[in-house]
Amino acid sequence: MARFAILAISVAGGLALVACKPPAPPPPDPEADPIARSFYEEVRTGADLDADVHLAHELKNPTTEEELAQFRTLIPADPPSSIELTSAETHTDSTGTLTKLTEVYHYVDRNLLAQTALFKSPAGVDPIIVGFKLTQQDAGG
């Protein structure tokens, strides 16, 4: 009888721990990664970003264009040898869903860390890019 009581307490304790575990974060919007990668290519190739339907209107200005031109100087002309999604965070509230992606673009002589923030309103079809940052790392990391 004592063995049963210990087992019951252990099971109840285990259920309490499971109940206290925070819920898993929602998965990122499946459209976010392809849009982020496409935007990186547009920056790399010098495409007309005013024509990009996935770039927030607020970012279509001379200041952003200057920043993206600076990022472009970091990107080699050749495509990356590989792209690695290193993190994806999603936050949803009443205004919509914010997805933050961090990707590493691998080149022979360097790695570029691209951080892209995308927002999708509740009525939105696709997320739009609301932030982008590019930093260079050594090829080793």
ZAVEXFI-87703 format. One record per residue (C-alpha): x, y negated, z negated. Coordinates in pm, 1 decimal. Example, Ala and Ser with C-alpha at 12.3 -4.5 7.8 and 13.67 -1.06 7.14 Angstrom:
BEGIN
+----------+----------+----------+
:       px :       py :       pz :
+----------+----------+----------+
:   1230.0 :    450.0 :   -780.0 :
:   1367.0 :    106.0 :   -714.0 :
+----------+----------+----------+
END
This chain:
BEGIN
+----------+----------+----------+
:       px :       py :       pz :
+----------+----------+----------+
:      0.0 :      0.0 :      0.0 :
:    284.4 :   -241.3 :    -80.6 :
:    437.9 :   -171.4 :    261.1 :
:    112.0 :   -269.9 :    430.8 :
:     94.1 :   -595.8 :    234.9 :
:    450.0 :   -689.5 :    335.8 :
:    376.6 :   -608.6 :    699.4 :
:     57.5 :   -815.5 :    691.4 :
:    243.2 :  -1110.5 :    541.8 :
:    520.7 :  -1076.2 :    803.1 :
:    271.4 :  -1067.4 :   1089.5 :
:     80.6 :  -1364.4 :    946.8 :
:    408.2 :  -1554.1 :    901.9 :
:    504.9 :  -1476.5 :   1261.7 :
:    170.3 :  -1602.5 :   1388.6 :
:    211.9 :  -1922.4 :   1188.5 :
:    551.7 :  -1979.8 :   1350.8 :
:    406.6 :  -1923.9 :   1696.9 :
:    122.5 :  -2163.8 :   1619.4 :
:    373.6 :  -2433.6 :   1509.4 :
:    585.0 :  -2402.8 :   1824.2 :
:    534.1 :  -2709.1 :   2045.2 :
:    369.9 :  -2642.6 :   2379.5 :
:    596.7 :  -2598.0 :   2678.4 :
:    640.7 :  -2913.7 :   2883.5 :
:    431.3 :  -2923.9 :   3199.1 :
:    613.1 :  -2816.5 :   3514.3 :
:    728.2 :  -3098.3 :   3739.6 :
:    506.8 :  -3200.1 :   4028.6 :
:    595.9 :  -2954.7 :   4309.9 :
:    600.9 :  -3245.0 :   4555.9 :
:    856.4 :  -3444.3 :   4352.3 :
:   1174.4 :  -3255.5 :   4442.7 :
:   1124.5 :  -3260.4 :   4822.1 :
:   1040.8 :  -3631.7 :   4807.0 :
:   1349.6 :  -3705.1 :   4594.3 :
:   1575.6 :  -3510.8 :   4832.3 :
:   1425.8 :  -3681.9 :   5135.4 :
:   1483.1 :  -4021.3 :   4974.3 :
:   1848.1 :  -3932.8 :   4904.1 :
:   1887.5 :  -3850.8 :   5274.3 :
:   1731.0 :  -4182.9 :   5368.0 :
:   1978.4 :  -4363.0 :   5142.6 :
:   2266.6 :  -4154.8 :   5284.7 :
:   2176.7 :  -4224.2 :   5646.8 :
:   2078.0 :  -4589.2 :   5601.1 :
:   1715.7 :  -4535.1 :   5706.4 :
:   1462.7 :  -4818.9 :   5692.2 :
:   1338.5 :  -4785.8 :   5335.8 :
:   1057.5 :  -5035.7 :   5393.9 :
:    896.0 :  -4766.4 :   5608.9 :
:    920.3 :  -4502.8 :   5331.8 :
:    566.8 :  -4434.2 :   5207.9 :
:    707.2 :  -4263.4 :   4896.7 :
:    902.6 :  -4567.3 :   4776.0 :
:    708.0 :  -4790.3 :   4536.6 :
:    618.4 :  -5124.8 :   4688.6 :
:    787.6 :  -5300.0 :   4394.5 :
:   1122.5 :  -5147.3 :   4500.0 :
:   1103.1 :  -5275.9 :   4854.7 :
:   1298.7 :  -5594.1 :   4789.3 :
:   1646.0 :  -5738.6 :   4858.5 :
:   1779.3 :  -5652.7 :   4510.9 :
:   1693.1 :  -5284.7 :   4551.0 :
:   1832.5 :  -5285.4 :   4904.0 :
:   2164.2 :  -5422.7 :   4770.6 :
:   2178.1 :  -5156.2 :   4498.9 :
:   2102.6 :  -4879.8 :   4749.9 :
:   2371.4 :  -5016.2 :   4982.2 :
:   2619.4 :  -4981.9 :   4693.8 :
:   2502.1 :  -4623.6 :   4633.1 :
:   2542.4 :  -4550.9 :   5004.4 :
:   2916.3 :  -4629.5 :   4977.1 :
:   2949.4 :  -4334.7 :   4735.2 :
:   2786.8 :  -4084.1 :   4971.4 :
:   3002.7 :  -3907.8 :   5232.6 :
:   2878.2 :  -3911.4 :   5592.2 :
:   2850.4 :  -3532.4 :   5600.1 :
:   2560.7 :  -3357.1 :   5427.7 :
:   2629.9 :  -3202.8 :   5085.6 :
:   2752.2 :  -2843.5 :   5065.7 :
:   2483.3 :  -2772.6 :   4804.7 :
:   2223.4 :  -2943.2 :   4588.4 :
:   2157.0 :  -2835.4 :   4230.9 :
:   1850.4 :  -2938.3 :   4031.9 :
:   1991.1 :  -2970.1 :   3679.3 :
:   1687.4 :  -3104.6 :   3496.4 :
:   1325.1 :  -3194.6 :   3547.6 :
:   1113.6 :  -3373.6 :   3288.8 :
:    745.7 :  -3451.4 :   3316.7 :
:    530.9 :  -3676.9 :   3102.6 :
:    158.1 :  -3711.0 :   3161.9 :
:    -74.2 :  -3961.3 :   3001.5 :
:   -390.3 :  -4149.4 :   3097.4 :
:   -204.7 :  -4365.9 :   3353.4 :
:    -58.6 :  -4069.3 :   3543.5 :
:    242.3 :  -3839.9 :   3558.7 :
:    605.1 :  -3951.0 :   3542.6 :
:    857.2 :  -3696.7 :   3668.5 :
:   1231.0 :  -3746.6 :   3615.6 :
:   1462.7 :  -3531.1 :   3824.7 :
:   1838.6 :  -3497.0 :   3792.6 :
:   2018.2 :  -3335.7 :   4084.1 :
:   2384.5 :  -3285.5 :   4163.9 :
:   2486.1 :  -3318.9 :   4527.7 :
:   2807.4 :  -3121.7 :   4579.1 :
:   3070.2 :  -3237.4 :   4828.9 :
:   3425.2 :  -3117.2 :   4888.8 :
:   3587.2 :  -3407.9 :   4705.2 :
:   3312.9 :  -3519.9 :   4466.6 :
:   2981.7 :  -3451.3 :   4305.9 :
:   2709.9 :  -3713.1 :   4301.7 :
:   2454.2 :  -3717.5 :   4022.1 :
:   2120.6 :  -3844.4 :   4152.8 :
:   1850.5 :  -3939.3 :   3904.3 :
:   1509.0 :  -4002.8 :   4054.7 :
:   1191.6 :  -4109.8 :   3875.2 :
:    859.5 :  -4049.6 :   4046.7 :
:    512.5 :  -4153.3 :   3937.7 :
:    177.7 :  -4012.1 :   4041.7 :
:   -147.3 :  -4177.0 :   3935.9 :
:   -443.5 :  -3953.5 :   3848.8 :
:   -597.1 :  -4034.2 :   4188.4 :
:   -265.7 :  -4008.3 :   4373.2 :
:   -193.6 :  -3749.2 :   4638.5 :
:    187.0 :  -3762.7 :   4629.5 :
:    420.6 :  -3912.5 :   4371.6 :
:    603.1 :  -4233.4 :   4456.6 :
:    962.4 :  -4318.8 :   4370.2 :
:    981.1 :  -4576.9 :   4092.5 :
:   1350.5 :  -4540.5 :   4008.2 :
:   1675.0 :  -4410.0 :   4155.4 :
:   2031.6 :  -4404.3 :   4026.6 :
:   2344.8 :  -4247.5 :   4173.9 :
:   2673.6 :  -4190.2 :   3993.9 :
:   2992.6 :  -4022.0 :   4107.0 :
:   3159.3 :  -3734.8 :   3924.0 :
:   3484.5 :  -3555.3 :   3990.3 :
:   3453.6 :  -3250.2 :   4216.4 :
:   3520.3 :  -3033.4 :   3910.4 :
:   3218.5 :  -3163.6 :   3717.7 :
+----------+----------+----------+
END
